[in-house]
Amino acid sequence: MTASNARIAAAPISWGVCEVPGWGHQMSPNRVLSEMAQLGFSATEFGPEGFLPMEPATKAAILKEHNMIAVGGFVPVILHQKDHDPLVGVKKELEGYAAAGAKTLVLAANSGISGYDEKLPVLTEDQWELLFTNLNRIQAEAAKIGVESVLHPHVGTMVETAAHVMRVVKGSTIPFCLDTGHMMIGGTNVVEFSKEWANRIAHSHLKDVNKKVAQRVISGEITYYEGVTKGLYTPLGNGDADIRSIVRNLIMGGYNGWFVLEQDNVVTSEPGNGAGPFADAKASVEFLRKVLAELASEGF
């Protein structure tokens, strides 16, 4: 991939649509997809269970109505518990992928606790081995229909910190979803990771981070959810994450995945036209297009 043919996609979480119960006002698929289309997006992640219909053909039809193709989606799965087989839910999820032509399964190592605010247990060696085994099983199952599985380090999951990330690098072959926000909050130097491990990155979630709010989340002063409501994430170019360098590193490293603009958001009520999530998403996509144009002019 070069900067001139980079693939950009949207995500419903930028419009406040989230799998966590009580996560603010949930906007309708029609409005969210319509606003994505207005901004020039032609691809999106699915969003959480319940945002689009589970029936595969209906899900695909709704996306087609808005001239959208499906990239894939964020799927939290429990990977470390002996009494839970994650393949059952994954197989159901993959039915929608087959119908809509989606190609990227974005996994998160779900803790089994609702939300992302609780202090989590430390995995035993056996639990880490089970986690890796389940990742391999899911990779193999998804590959049967041409879907690539990636692991998304995420605040409040079993793969969150820089140490967790490196454990997965060394203990598994699964590619990563590089999330510039969650990985930064977890302590990973995302600029360095995007350069050193570009060959392990197959998908990306680009979000910018307000470092002052992030420090309050990291210290435990406020929860992750509270951080999001207080502006933890900003439109691209307005925060402290070096998005320009990360995108450059990925392009130079031969990255072929999607650049998904994913600014985790909480919406308290239905916003006016052109306001709220739409305005933030507009600022983000314009920033990314500018960065890609600059890289293309430099020959990347």
SEZAFI-52798 format. One record per residue: residue in one letter; x, y, z of N, C-alpha, C in turn. Coordinates in steps of 0.1 Angstrom, whole numbers, padded with zeros to 4 digits, always signed. Example, Ala and Ser with C-alpha at 12.3 -4.5 7.8 and 13.67 -1.06 7.14 Angstrom:
A+0132-0057+0078+0123-0045+0078+0132-0033+0078
S+0128-0022+0071+0137-0011+0071+0129+0000+0079
This chain:
M+0008-0012+0000+0000+0000+0000+0009+0013+0000
T+0005+0023-0008+0011+0036-0007+0001+0045-0001
A+0006+0057+0003-0002+0067+0009-0014+0071+0000
S-0012+0071-0013-0022+0075-0022-0033+0065-0024
N-0031+0053-0021-0042+0043-0021-0046+0037-0008
A-0043+0044+0003-0046+0039+0016-0061+0038+0018
R-0065+0028+0026-0079+0025+0028-0084+0031+0041
I-0094+0040+0041-0099+0046+0053-0113+0041+0056
A-0116+0038+0068-0129+0034+0072-0134+0041+0085
A-0147+0040+0087-0153+0046+0099-0156+0035+0109
A-0161+0039+0121-0165+0030+0131-0177+0036+0140
P-0187+0028+0142-0199+0034+0150-0195+0039+0164
I-0184+0034+0170-0181+0040+0183-0178+0054+0183
S-0174+0059+0171-0171+0074+0170-0184+0082+0171
W-0195+0075+0169-0209+0081+0171-0215+0077+0184
G-0207+0071+0193-0211+0068+0206-0218+0054+0207
V-0218+0046+0197-0224+0033+0197-0215+0023+0202
C-0218+0017+0214-0209+0009+0221-0216-0003+0227
E-0209-0014+0229-0214-0027+0235-0216-0026+0250
V-0211-0016+0257-0212-0015+0271-0225-0010+0276
P-0233-0017+0284-0246-0012+0289-0245+0001+0296
G-0254+0010+0292-0255+0023+0299-0245+0033+0293
W-0239+0030+0281-0229+0039+0275-0236+0050+0267
G-0243+0058+0274-0249+0070+0267-0260+0067+0257
H-0264+0077+0250-0275+0076+0240-0269+0069+0228
Q-0277+0059+0223-0273+0051+0212-0280+0056+0199
M-0273+0062+0190-0278+0067+0177-0282+0056+0168
S-0292+0059+0159-0297+0048+0150-0287+0045+0139
P-0288+0033+0134-0279+0029+0123-0281+0038+0111
N-0294+0042+0108-0296+0050+0096-0289+0064+0097
R-0290+0070+0109-0283+0083+0110-0268+0081+0110
V-0263+0071+0117-0248+0069+0118-0243+0067+0104
L-0249+0057+0097-0244+0053+0083-0245+0065+0073
S-0256+0072+0075-0258+0084+0066-0248+0094+0068
E-0244+0097+0080-0234+0107+0083-0220+0102+0079
M-0217+0089+0080-0205+0084+0075-0204+0086+0060
A-0215+0084+0053-0215+0085+0038-0213+0100+0034
Q-0219+0109+0042-0218+0123+0039-0203+0128+0040
L-0195+0121+0049-0181+0125+0051-0172+0118+0041
G-0178+0110+0032-0170+0104+0021-0165+0090+0025
F-0170+0084+0036-0166+0071+0039-0174+0061+0030
S-0167+0050+0026-0174+0040+0019-0173+0026+0026
A-0167+0027+0038-0164+0014+0045-0166+0017+0060
T-0171+0007+0068-0172+0009+0082-0170-0005+0089
E-0167-0004+0102-0168-0016+0110-0183-0018+0114
F-0186-0030+0118-0200-0034+0120-0206-0027+0132
G-0198-0024+0142-0204-0019+0155-0207-0031+0164
P-0212-0028+0176-0215-0038+0186-0227-0046+0182
E-0228-0058+0188-0240-0066+0186-0253-0058+0190
G-0262-0058+0181-0275-0051+0183-0275-0038+0175
F-0264-0033+0170-0264-0021+0162-0270-0024+0149
L-0265-0034+0142-0271-0039+0130-0277-0052+0133
P-0287-0056+0124-0294-0069+0127-0284-0080+0127
M-0287-0091+0135-0278-0102+0135-0280-0111+0122
E-0292-0111+0117-0295-0119+0105-0285-0114+0094
P-0277-0123+0089-0266-0119+0080-0270-0111+0067
A-0281-0116+0060-0285-0110+0048-0291-0096+0051
T-0298-0094+0061-0304-0081+0065-0293-0071+0068
K-0283-0076+0076-0271-0068+0079-0264-0063+0067
A-0262-0072+0057-0255-0068+0045-0264-0058+0037
A-0277-0060+0037-0286-0052+0029-0286-0037+0034
I-0286-0036+0047-0286-0022+0053-0273-0015+0050
L-0262-0022+0050-0249-0015+0046-0250-0011+0031
K-0255-0020+0023-0256-0017+0009-0265-0005+0006
E-0275-0004+0013-0284+0008+0012-0277+0021+0013
H-0266+0021+0021-0259+0033+0024-0245+0033+0016
N-0245+0024+0006-0233+0023-0002-0220+0021+0006
M-0222+0013+0017-0211+0010+0025-0206-0005+0024
I-0193-0007+0025-0188-0021+0026-0184-0023+0040
A-0184-0036+0044-0181-0039+0058-0166-0043+0059
V-0159-0037+0068-0145-0040+0071-0144-0052+0080
G-0152-0053+0090-0151-0063+0100-0157-0056+0113
G-0152-0061+0124-0158-0055+0136-0150-0059+0149
F-0153-0052+0159-0147-0054+0172-0155-0065+0180
V-0149-0076+0183-0156-0087+0190-0148-0091+0203
P-0154-0087+0214-0148-0091+0227-0151-0106+0230
V-0141-0114+0232-0143-0128+0235-0135-0132+0247
I-0140-0141+0255-0133-0146+0267-0124-0157+0262
L-0111-0155+0264-0101-0165+0258-0093-0173+0269
H-0095-0169+0282-0086-0175+0292-0093-0184+0302
Q-0106-0187+0300-0114-0195+0310-0116-0209+0304
K-0113-0219+0312-0114-0233+0308-0129-0237+0305
D-0138-0231+0312-0152-0235+0311-0159-0227+0300
H-0152-0220+0291-0158-0211+0281-0152-0214+0268
D-0160-0218+0258-0154-0220+0244-0158-0208+0236
P-0148-0200+0232-0151-0188+0224-0155-0190+0210
L-0152-0202+0205-0156-0205+0191-0171-0205+0188
V-0179-0207+0198-0193-0208+0196-0198-0194+0192
G-0195-0183+0199-0199-0170+0196-0192-0165+0183
V-0179-0169+0181-0172-0164+0170-0178-0169+0157
K-0182-0182+0157-0188-0188+0145-0201-0181+0141
K-0209-0177+0151-0221-0169+0149-0218-0156+0143
E-0208-0149+0148-0203-0136+0143-0199-0137+0128
L-0192-0148+0125-0186-0150+0112-0196-0152+0101
E-0209-0156+0105-0219-0157+0095-0222-0143+0089
G-0222-0133+0097-0224-0119+0092-0213-0115+0083
Y-0201-0119+0086-0189-0116+0078-0190-0121+0064
A-0194-0134+0064-0195-0141+0051-0206-0134+0042
A-0217-0130+0048-0228-0123+0040-0224-0109+0035
A-0216-0102+0044-0213-0088+0040-0199-0086+0034
G-0192-0097+0033-0179-0096+0027-0168-0090+0035
A-0170-0090+0048-0160-0084+0058-0148-0093+0059
K-0136-0088+0061-0124-0096+0061-0116-0095+0073
T-0119-0087+0083-0111-0086+0095-0119-0088+0108
L-0115-0098+0115-0121-0100+0128-0112-0094+0139
V-0118-0084+0146-0110-0076+0156-0113-0082+0170
L-0104-0090+0175-0107-0097+0188-0101-0088+0199
A-0109-0088+0211-0103-0083+0223-0105-0094+0234
A-0095-0095+0242-0095-0106+0253-0104-0101+0264
N-0116-0104+0263-0126-0100+0272-0123-0106+0286
S-0125-0097+0296-0122-0102+0310-0134-0110+0316
G-0145-0109+0310-0157-0115+0315-0165-0106+0325
I-0160-0094+0327-0166-0084+0335-0172-0073+0326
S-0184-0068+0328-0191-0058+0320-0183-0045+0321
G-0181-0039+0310-0174-0026+0310-0159-0028+0310
Y-0152-0016+0311-0137-0016+0311-0131-0008+0323
D-0138-0008+0334-0134+0000+0345-0129-0007+0357
E-0130-0021+0357-0127-0028+0369-0112-0032+0369
K-0106-0034+0381-0092-0039+0382-0093-0054+0379
L-0084-0059+0370-0085-0073+0365-0075-0082+0372
P-0079-0095+0373-0069-0105+0378-0057-0106+0369
V-0046-0111+0375-0034-0114+0367-0035-0129+0362
L-0033-0131+0349-0034-0144+0343-0023-0153+0348
T-0026-0166+0351-0016-0176+0354-0009-0180+0341
E+0002-0188+0342+0008-0193+0330-0001-0202+0322
D-0009-0210+0329-0018-0219+0322-0029-0210+0314
Q-0033-0200+0320-0044-0191+0314-0038-0184+0302
W-0025-0180+0302-0019-0174+0291-0018-0184+0279
E-0014-0196+0283-0013-0207+0273-0027-0210+0266
L-0037-0210+0275-0051-0212+0269-0055-0201+0260
L-0052-0188+0264-0055-0177+0256-0048-0178+0242
F-0036-0182+0242-0029-0184+0229-0035-0195+0221
T-0038-0206+0228-0045-0217+0221-0058-0213+0214
N-0066-0205+0222-0079-0201+0217-0077-0191+0205
L-0067-0182+0206-0064-0173+0195-0061-0181+0182
N-0053-0192+0184-0050-0200+0172-0062-0207+0166
R-0071-0212+0175-0083-0218+0171-0092-0209+0163
I-0093-0196+0168-0102-0186+0162-0096-0182+0148
Q-0082-0180+0148-0076-0177+0135-0079-0188+0125
A-0078-0200+0129-0080-0211+0119-0094-0211+0114
E-0104-0209+0123-0118-0209+0120-0121-0198+0110
A-0116-0186+0113-0119-0174+0105-0113-0176+0091
A-0101-0181+0091-0094-0183+0078-0101-0192+0068
K-0110-0201+0074-0117-0210+0065-0126-0202+0055
I-0130-0189+0059-0139-0181+0050-0131-0169+0046
G-0118-0169+0047-0110-0158+0042-0109-0146+0050
V-0112-0148+0063-0112-0137+0073-0099-0137+0081
E-0093-0126+0083-0081-0125+0091-0084-0120+0105
S-0079-0127+0115-0081-0124+0129-0070-0115+0134
V-0073-0105+0141-0063-0096+0148-0066-0094+0162
L-0056-0092+0171-0059-0090+0185-0058-0075+0188
H-0067-0070+0195-0068-0055+0198-0065-0054+0213
P-0053-0049+0217-0050-0045+0231-0060-0034+0235
H-0066-0036+0246-0077-0027+0250-0077-0025+0265
V-0079-0012+0269-0081-0009+0283-0092-0018+0289
G-0089-0024+0301-0100-0032+0308-0101-0046+0302
T-0092-0050+0294-0092-0064+0290-0079-0071+0294
M-0078-0084+0291-0067-0092+0296-0054-0089+0289
V-0055-0082+0277-0043-0078+0270-0044-0063+0269
E-0037-0056+0279-0039-0041+0280-0026-0034+0281
T-0017-0039+0289-0004-0032+0292+0007-0035+0281
A+0017-0027+0282+0029-0029+0273+0034-0043+0275
A+0035-0048+0287+0040-0061+0290+0031-0072+0284
H+0018-0070+0285+0008-0079+0279+0011-0080+0264
V+0012-0068+0258+0014-0067+0243+0026-0075+0239
M+0037-0073+0246+0050-0080+0242+0049-0095+0245
R+0041-0099+0255+0038-0113+0257+0031-0120+0245
V+0022-0112+0240+0015-0118+0228+0024-0118+0216
V+0032-0107+0214+0042-0107+0203+0051-0120+0204
K+0055-0124+0216+0065-0135+0217+0058-0148+0218
G+0045-0149+0223+0039-0161+0225+0029-0166+0215
S+0026-0157+0205+0016-0160+0195+0020-0154+0181
T+0014-0159+0171+0017-0154+0158+0005-0144+0153
I-0005-0142+0161-0016-0134+0157-0012-0120+0154
P-0017-0114+0143-0014-0100+0140-0022-0091+0150
F-0018-0079+0150-0024-0069+0159-0033-0059+0152
C-0043-0054+0159-0050-0042+0156-0042-0031+0164
L-0035-0022+0157-0028-0011+0164-0038-0001+0168
D-0042+0000+0181-0051+0011+0185-0042+0021+0192
T-0042+0033+0186-0032+0043+0191-0036+0049+0204
G-0049+0048+0208-0053+0053+0221-0052+0042+0232
H-0058+0031+0230-0057+0021+0241-0043+0016+0244
M-0035+0015+0233-0021+0010+0235-0013+0021+0242
M-0015+0034+0239-0008+0045+0246-0012+0045+0260
I-0025+0044+0264-0029+0044+0278-0023+0031+0285
G-0022+0020+0278-0016+0008+0284-0001+0009+0286
G+0005+0019+0281+0019+0021+0283+0028+0017+0272
T+0022+0013+0260+0030+0010+0249+0035+0023+0242
N+0047+0023+0238+0052+0034+0229+0047+0031+0215
V+0036+0037+0211+0029+0033+0199+0038+0037+0186
V+0045+0048+0187+0053+0052+0176+0064+0041+0174
E+0071+0037+0184+0081+0027+0183+0075+0014+0179
F+0064+0010+0184+0058-0003+0181+0054-0003+0166
S+0049+0008+0161+0044+0009+0147+0056+0008+0138
K+0068+0011+0142+0080+0010+0134+0087-0004+0136
E+0088-0008+0148+0096-0021+0151+0088-0033+0147
W+0074-0032+0149+0066-0044+0147+0056-0042+0136
A+0059-0034+0126+0050-0031+0115+0045-0044+0108
N+0054-0054+0108+0051-0067+0101+0040-0075+0109
R+0038-0071+0121+0027-0078+0130+0014-0070+0130
I+0013-0059+0123+0002-0051+0124-0006-0052+0111
A-0019-0057+0112-0027-0059+0100-0040-0051+0100
H-0042-0043+0110-0054-0034+0111-0051-0023+0121
S-0058-0012+0119-0055-0001+0129-0067+0007+0132
H-0067+0012+0145-0078+0021+0150-0070+0034+0153
L-0073+0044+0146-0066+0057+0148-0075+0066+0157
K-0070+0070+0169-0076+0079+0177-0065+0088+0184
D-0068+0100+0186-0059+0109+0193-0062+0110+0208
V-0052+0113+0216-0054+0112+0230-0050+0125+0237
N-0059+0129+0246-0056+0140+0255-0048+0135+0267
K-0035+0138+0267-0026+0131+0277-0029+0134+0291
K-0034+0146+0294-0037+0150+0308-0049+0141+0313
V-0059+0139+0305-0070+0131+0309-0065+0116+0310
A-0057+0112+0300-0052+0098+0301-0044+0095+0313
Q-0037+0105+0318-0029+0103+0331-0039+0101+0343
R-0050+0107+0342-0060+0106+0353-0066+0092+0353
V-0068+0086+0340-0073+0073+0339-0062+0063+0344
I-0050+0065+0339-0039+0056+0343-0037+0055+0358
S-0038+0067+0364-0035+0067+0379-0047+0062+0387
G-0058+0060+0381-0070+0055+0388-0079+0066+0394
E-0075+0078+0391-0083+0090+0396-0097+0089+0391
I-0098+0086+0378-0111+0085+0372-0111+0072+0364
T-0123+0067+0361-0125+0054+0353-0123+0057+0339
Y-0121+0046+0331-0120+0048+0316-0133+0055+0311
Y-0144+0050+0315-0157+0057+0310-0157+0071+0313
E-0153+0075+0326-0153+0089+0329-0143+0097+0321
G-0132+0090+0318-0122+0097+0309-0128+0100+0296
V-0135+0090+0290-0141+0093+0277-0151+0104+0277
T-0159+0105+0288-0168+0117+0289-0161+0130+0291
K-0149+0130+0296-0141+0142+0299-0131+0145+0288
G-0133+0139+0276-0125+0143+0265-0112+0135+0264
L-0111+0123+0268-0099+0114+0267-0094+0114+0253
Y-0104+0112+0244-0100+0112+0229-0105+0124+0222
T-0097+0128+0213-0099+0141+0205-0099+0137+0190
P-0104+0146+0182-0102+0144+0167-0088+0143+0164
L-0084+0136+0154-0070+0134+0150-0064+0148+0148
G-0052+0149+0153-0044+0162+0152-0047+0171+0163
N-0056+0169+0172-0059+0178+0183-0054+0173+0196
G-0047+0161+0196-0043+0155+0209-0028+0153+0209
D-0023+0144+0218-0009+0142+0221-0003+0129+0214
A-0011+0122+0207-0006+0110+0200+0000+0115+0187
D+0012+0109+0183+0018+0114+0171+0013+0105+0159
I+0001+0109+0155-0006+0101+0145+0002+0102+0132
R+0007+0113+0129+0015+0115+0116+0027+0105+0115
S+0034+0104+0126+0046+0094+0126+0041+0080+0125
I+0030+0077+0132+0025+0063+0132+0020+0059+0118
V+0013+0068+0112+0008+0065+0098+0020+0063+0089
R+0030+0072+0090+0042+0071+0082+0049+0058+0084
N+0051+0054+0097+0058+0041+0100+0050+0029+0093
L+0037+0030+0094+0029+0019+0089+0031+0018+0073
I+0029+0029+0067+0031+0030+0052+0045+0025+0048
M+0055+0030+0055+0069+0026+0052+0071+0011+0055
G+0064+0006+0064+0066-0008+0068+0058-0018+0060
G+0051-0013+0049+0044-0022+0040+0030-0025+0045
Y+0024-0017+0053+0011-0019+0059+0000-0020+0048
N-0008-0030+0048-0019-0032+0038-0033-0032+0044
G-0034-0028+0057-0047-0029+0064-0055-0016+0062
W-0066-0015+0070-0074-0003+0070-0069+0007+0080
F-0071+0019+0077-0070+0030+0087-0084+0033+0092
V-0088+0028+0104-0102+0030+0109-0101+0041+0118
L-0109+0051+0116-0110+0063+0125-0120+0060+0136
E-0115+0059+0148-0123+0053+0159-0120+0062+0171
Q-0128+0072+0173-0127+0081+0185-0138+0077+0194
D-0134+0069+0204-0144+0064+0214-0152+0076+0220
N-0165+0076+0220-0173+0087+0223-0185+0083+0231
V-0189+0092+0240-0202+0091+0247-0211+0102+0243
V-0223+0099+0238-0233+0109+0233-0244+0109+0243
T-0248+0120+0249-0258+0121+0259-0272+0123+0254
S-0273+0128+0241-0286+0130+0235-0284+0131+0220
E-0295+0130+0213-0294+0131+0198-0289+0145+0194
P-0277+0145+0187-0271+0158+0184-0278+0164+0172
G-0276+0177+0170-0282+0185+0159-0274+0181+0146
N-0279+0184+0135-0273+0181+0122-0259+0188+0121
G-0249+0180+0118-0236+0186+0116-0228+0188+0129
A-0234+0184+0140-0228+0187+0153-0223+0173+0159
G-0217+0174+0171-0214+0163+0179-0204+0154+0171
P-0207+0141+0171-0198+0131+0164-0195+0134+0150
F-0204+0140+0143-0202+0143+0129-0191+0153+0127
A-0191+0163+0136-0181+0174+0135-0167+0168+0138
D-0166+0160+0149-0154+0153+0153-0148+0144+0142
A-0157+0136+0136-0153+0127+0126-0148+0134+0113
K-0155+0145+0110-0151+0154+0099-0137+0159+0101
A-0134+0164+0113-0121+0169+0116-0110+0158+0115
S-0113+0146+0119-0104+0135+0119-0101+0130+0105
V-0111+0129+0097-0109+0123+0083-0102+0134+0075
E-0105+0146+0077-0097+0157+0070-0083+0157+0074
F-0080+0155+0086-0066+0155+0091-0058+0143+0085
L-0065+0131+0085-0058+0119+0080-0056+0121+0065
R-0066+0126+0057-0064+0128+0043-0052+0137+0040
K-0051+0147+0049-0040+0157+0047-0026+0150+0049
V-0026+0142+0060-0013+0134+0063-0010+0125+0051
L-0019+0118+0046-0017+0109+0035-0013+0116+0023
A-0019+0128+0020-0015+0136+0008+0000+0140+0010
E+0004+0144+0022+0018+0149+0024+0027+0137+0022
L+0024+0125+0027+0032+0114+0025+0033+0110+0010
A+0022+0111+0003+0022+0108-0011+0031+0117-0019
S+0031+0130-0014+0040+0140-0021+0055+0138-0018
E+0057+0130-0007+0071+0127-0004+0076+0114-0010
G+0066+0108-0018+0070+0095-0025+0066+0083-0018
F+0059+0084-0007+0055+0071+0001+0042+0066-0004
